[in-house]
Amino acid sequence: MAITTKQQRQQRRNEALQLIADGVPPTDAATQLTVKWGCSRRTSLRDIEIAQSELANALNSVELQHMVGWLATQYQRLAAKAERDGQYAAACGCLNSLRVMLVQPQLDRQFEAHFRGRFTHHGHRR
């Protein structure tokens, strides 16, 4: 039999969602939930994981496209400013993040479409 009721569990998960949405780090949110609700840290972390997945599911594809566009613009501005200030390592980091965010997913999809389970080419063994 459960120690908490469904309603209490839902309230705890709603509070976890609110903490995560407010920008509280997951470890701090787990500590706050543990202290307030008297549950174990593991239970609090599970509630936080559920809250994070709910936040991720709430984003639809249009919102994700806007977010990626905004992030790309921010990285471009930051790279230009870093390069202008002579911070070349920061500029390279921005450009690498842009590559990972925008180009790498396409390359990964192309690789998966053409990968046949072998890492070497055996064209000479026909």
PyMOL commands that set and color helices and strands:
alter all, ss='L'
color gray80, all
select helices_A, chain A and resi 6-21+26-37+41-58+61-84+88-114
alter helices_A, ss='H'
color red, helices_A
deselect
rebuild
show_as cartoon
